[in-house]
Structures are given as C-alpha cells and as structure tokens.
Amino acid sequence: MDRLRVYGRIARVLVVVALGLSMASVFGLFERLGVANSMVRRQRWSRFFMARLTNALPFRVTVHGEVPHTPMLWVSNHVSWTDIPLLGAVAPMSFLSKAEVRTWPVAGWLAAKAGSLFIRRGAGDSQLIRKQMTRHLEQRHPLLMFPEGTTTDGRSLRTFHGRLLASAIDADVSLQPVAIRYLRDGEVDSLAPFIGDDDLLSHLMRLFSNDQGDVEIHLLKPIACAGQERAALAYQAQQAVQKALFGPLPESEQAHGRPAFAA
C-alpha cells in the first residue's frame, strides 16, 4: 500500500487521540475545580472517544448478540490493544488494566481519566482491587476485564483466572462473556495480535500497510453469579468463549481443564 496513504491513516488515529486528550483535559479541569464528575459521564464520553478511534482503525466490525441493559462484569478473550477501543465502542464501560498502563505516555493518562481500574499482577493486591471492582459494580457501573491476563495470537484461549470474578458475586451482578475474533480473508488474522515484543508504532504500521480486516464481537448469554463459586464462573465463561471462537472442547479436554479454575 502507498506509504503516503499509510501515514494518512496513522495521522487520522493521532487526530482522534488528540480529541481524547482534549476530553481528558476537561475532566482534569473539572477535578481541580471540584465540579461533579460522575462515572456515568466518564463512561459515556469514553464510549464516544472509543467509537471515533474504532472508526479510524482498519477494521470492519460486526457485533452479534444484545448489549445488556443492566450493569455487568464483562469478561473477554484478549488479542490486542485494539480490543479496548473496539469493545469500548459497544457500550459505556470501564476497564480493568494492568498497572503498567497507568505509566504509559498519553494512553495511561487517558485510561485513568476514563475511569479505568489498575492492578499490579502478582503483587498481592488482588483483595484490594476486588473491593474496588465490587464497589464499582455496586454503583451500577459496567466493568470489563480480560481474565486470561495477557494477549494471545487469536488461535487459542488461555485459562480464565477466577480470583477477580468474585467481585461479580460480591456485587450481585451477572457476567457478560464476550468473544472477539479478528479475521482476514476468512482466516484468523495474523496481523492484529499485539504480542511478544511488539511496539505500538510497528503494530500500527503493520495494520495500516494492509487492507481492512474483519472483527467479530460476540456478546454471549450472560451468566448469573448468585450462589456460584468463582472457579465455576471462570469455567463457564471460558467454555462459552471457547465455543463461540473455536467450537466446544472434546469432553476429555474439558475434564482435564476443570482443576485449572481453582485460582
């Protein structure tokens, strides 16, 4: 693809990011002035920004299923940083992100102003973040997390960790499983995954140097959390996403995988 066209596409993304920075600056000003700045407003404007960013990305997006009308804990497989704007454009919500994101230039500040919660994986603060997530959900604010804990190449699913799903039980809300799939010419997209030593600029160049890919977002049947254990919730959510993406696992593999959800 013509290099000038590639740079033009990237420039469009940068313009949208500039819009996001302007919006975040307004929220920062509200904070300094002590003006009421509700999470509902943050999520609404975050969705507006995510929708603009999604339109600037080289994807054709199709959403299957119904957007829930009540606040839930959304759980999705994780392939790329682009999952965030693509899913964030579907409904107003906040995200659970790894703590490192908060230190990223621009992106970290935008995430914080949009109402993201941050967790240091392996740092022993899971109980604190669980309480924060529970409070967030009790206040009727939708929240999305990636229970695999990392990105994949989109060809398989990693174990869903159940520890933080306890927040949905505590807040008495349901889980909304989500399956996101990237396709190119009918096959699993090898360009979309953001894994290994990828850096953002190289990833953008790779995406914009090629024609549009397709993204399928499947909003699956919600899972009621009342009376459930977190391990069972993790297992059910993973099985639902697995089935939507790749079909059900053979029974022998399902039985072998059950003990992994005790976390």
N, C-alpha and C positions, 0 to 999 in steps of 0.2 A: 504494500500500500504506500502511496505517496507520502514522503516524510512530512511535508507541509500539512497534509491532512491529519496525520497523527498528532502533530504539535497543536493543531487547531482543536482536536478533541480533548487533549490534555488541558489546553487553555480554558475550555468550557468547564471542566471539572474545577479548575482553580477559581474561576468566577463564582461557582456555586459555593466553594469553600469560603471565599471572601464574604459571600452573603451570610454563611453560617457564623463567621467571626463577628460580623456586624450584629447579628441577633444575639450572640453570646455576650457581646459588649453591653447591649441594652440590659440584659439580665444582670450583668455585673453592676451596672449603674443603679438598677433597682435595689440591689442588695446594699449598696453604700448609702442610698437614701432612705433605707428602711421601708421601702414600698412593698406591699404584699405581693409575693411572687410564688403563686401556688404551683404544686407539682403538675396539676392538670394543665395549667398554661404552658409549663415547660414541655410536657409531653406533646401537646398539640402543636407547638411551634417546632419541636424536634421532628415530628412527622412531616410537617411542611418542608423542612430542610431535607430530610431523607428522601422525600419524593422528588425534589429537584435534583438531588445527587443521583438517584436511580435513573432519572431521565437522561443524565449526562453520561452514564456508563453504557458500554457497548453490549447491552443485553435486551432481548425481548422477554418480558416477564409474563408468566401466566400463573394466576392464583386459583387453586382448586379448594373447594370447601368454603365454609362460612366463618366469618370473623365473629368470635364470641362477643356477646352483648354484656357479659359480666366480667369483672377483673379476674384474671387467672395468672398462674405461673406458667409461662411459655417455655418449652424445652425443645431445642432443635439440634440437629447434627450441625457440624461446623466444618466448612471447606475453605473459606477465605474471609478476609476483612470485608469483602463486598457483601457478605451475609448481613452485616449490620444495617447498611442503608436499604438493602432490598427488603429485609423483614421489617425494619423501622418504618417503611413507607406503607405497610399493610394496615397498621393500627397504631394509635398513640401508645407508647410504652417506654419503659426504662430498660437498661441493660445491666447485667452483672458482668463486669470486665476484670481482667487481671490487673493487679496494682501497677504493673509497669506502664500500662496505657496512660495512667494519670501523668506520667513524666514525659510523655511524647510531646514534641513541639506541635502546637496547633490542635492536633487530634485529641490530646489529653485534656486540654482546656475546654474544647467543645463538648467532650464526653461529660466532664464534670458539670458544666452549666446545663446540660440536657437532663441532669438528674441521675446519671449512672451511679451504681454502687461498685466499689472496688474491693477485690480480695487478693491477699498475698497467699498464693497456693503453697501449701506445705509449711506455712509459718505458724500454724497453731491458732489462727484467729477465726476458725470456722464457726465457733459458737457465737462470736460477736457478729459476724456477717449474717449468720442465721437469724439472730434477733433483729438486725437491721432489715433483712428481707421480709421477716414476718411483719414488722411494723409497717413497711411499705405496702405490703399486700392487704393488711388490715385496714389501711387508709383508702383501700379500693383503687390502688394504682397498679395496672398491669406491669409485669416484670418478665424479662426474657433472659434465660441463661443457656449456656452450651455445656451440658453435663459430660461431654467427652473430655473437656478440659484442654483440648488442643485441636488444631485443624488436621484434616486428612486429605487424601488425594481424590476423594469423592467416590472411590471404588469399593470402600468397605466402611464399616461402622465400628468405632471403638466402644469400650464399655461405658455405659452411663453410670456415673458415680451418684449415689443416692443421698449422701450426707446432707446436702443443702436442700434437697427436696422436702425435708422435714418442715421447712418454713411454710409450705403449702398446707401441710397437715395442721400446723400451729394456727395458721390464719383462717383455716376452714374454707379454702378455695380449691378449685379443681386445677388439674394440669391440662395445658393445651399442647399436645405433641405437634411438632412441625417437622416436615421433611423437605429439605431444599436440595434440588438436583440441578447441576449445570450440564448442558448438552451442547454438542457441536456436530452438525451433520448427522444427528440421530445417535451419536455415541457419547460416552462420558467425556466431558470437556477436560482436556489435559492442560489448557491454558489458564483456567480460572483458579485452581487451587493455589493458596498462598501458604507454602510450607517450606521447611528446611531453612536455607539461608537467603530466601527471597527478601528483597528490599522493595519498598513501595514504588519507587520510580521505575525500576526494572519491570515490576509487575504491570504497572500502567502501560509502559511501552509495549509489553508483550500483548496485552489485551487490545490496545488501540491499533496495533500494527496488523490486526486481522479483522475479518468481518464480524458482524454481531453473532453472539452465541445466544442460546436459549436457556432460560431459567424457569424451572417448575417449582412452585411453592405449594405444598400440600398441607392444608390445615386439617388435621386428623380429628377423630372423635375425642372429645375431652374425657379425661379420666377423673372420676370422683375420688377424693382423698380421704373422706370420712371413714374412720375405722381401719385404715390401711397402715402398713409399715413402710418406711421409706425404701427399703430394699425391694419390696413388691412393686412400689410405684416406679422405681427405676427400671425394673424388669419389664413392666407393662409398657412404659414409654419407649424403651429401646426396641421392643418387639414390634410396636406399632410403626415406628420409623423404619425399622429394618424391612418390614413387609411392604411399606409404600415405596421404598427405594429399590429393593432387590428381590422381593418376594419373601415368604416365610422361610426361616431356617429349618433344615431337617430336624426331626424330633430328637435324634441323638445329640446334635449340637446344642439344641435348646436345653436339654437336660444337663449337658456338660457346662453350659454357661451360667446356670442359675446361681451357684455359690458365689460368683463374682460380684453379686449385687449386695453383699452384706455390708459394704462400706457406707 
